[in-house]
Amino acid sequence: MTDPYQVRDPELPGRLLSVERDDLVPLLRARSDADFALPTVGCPAWTVREVLAHCAAALMRVVESRFEQGVFSPEANDRDIAERAEWTNAQVVDELERGMTEAGPVIAKAGGALDMIALGEWVHAGDVREVLGAPGAYAGSGLPDALTLLVRVTREREHLPLHADLDDVDEPLRLGAVTAPRPPARYIGEAATLVRLYAGRPVAAGTSYELAGAEEGELKIFG
């Protein structure tokens, strides 16, 4: 039987970005300037605006193939945000929309090297949704593609092996290294909570899940 996660779908990252663009951008355009100044929980050092500015800058770097030394480091990210300090919130959202539209074809041609960026953008969209009280944080219509990408990224990195039985997904997922010296950890719970654990985001209060054979911090794949 062919493993669907072994074969890269080059269109998947762009599709994930497009789906999130269509959901997130209208939400942002309907929000007040005060909402953009709210601190986020997923990235406590950044406001909603700063998260969005980082996302827009990262995608435009992909579109324009600007990958100088140290790109995407904390220092480079802070510089990208500072460069947009005088922009209006609408301008930040405009650039984000453009990046989410134009980055997909570039990522598709990169052979997988840039796929993680699309997943990171989707997670950041969850950071924004959460603080704005909007539905779909770390879930929503992009979840199936995000989970597929998460499985493939963790396998390629030979991350800690984990078997996930998700409450809201029909088939179980096998993440991380296919062969490893330790037996796979076991997760039972909602898909959004699993995404939070891999992204290093706080688990929502009152959330119930089971994780056996690994510590929460061992799952984290974002720096």
HUHUCOR-V863058 format. One line per field, one symbol per residue. ss: DSSP state (H for helix, E for strand, L for the rest). psi: psi as a letter, one per 30 degrees, with the letter a starting at -180 (. if undefined). burial: b if it has 9 or more other C-alpha atoms within 8 Angstrom, else e. A space follows every 50 residues. Layout:
# HUHUCOR-V863058
ss=???
psi=???
burial=???
This chain:
# HUHUCOR-V863058
ss=LLLLLLLLLLLHHHHHHHHHHHHHHHHHHLLLHHHHLLELLLLLLLEHHH HHHHHHHHHHHHHHLLLLLLLLLHHHHHHHHHHLLLLLHHHHHHHHHHHH HHHHHHHHHLLLLLHHHHHHHHHHHHHHHHHHLLLLLLLHHHHHHHHHHH HHHHHHLLLLLEEEEELLLLLLEEELLLLLLLLLEEEEELHHHHHHHHHL LLLLLLLLLEEELLLHHHHLLLL
psi=kkjfffkkjffeeeeeeeeeefeeeeeefflleeeffkkleeiffkleee eeeeeeeeefeeeghjilkgkgleeeeeeeeefgeflleeeeeeeeeeef effeeeeefggffgefeeeeeeeeeeeeeeffgklgkgbaffeeeeeeee eeeeeefhlkkkkkjkegkeklkjlakeklfllklkkkaleeeeeeeefg kkkkkgkklkjkgllefffkfk.
burial=eeeeeeeeebbbbbbbbbbbbeebbeeeeeeeeebbbbbbbbbeebbbbb bbbbbbbbbbbbbeeeeeeeeeeeebbbebbeebeeeebeebbebbbebb bbbbbbbbeeebebbbebbebbbbbbbbbbbeeeebbbbeebbebbebbb bbbbbbebbbbbbbbbbeeeebbbbbbeeeeeebbbbbbbbbbbbbbbbb beeeeeeebebeebeeeebbeee
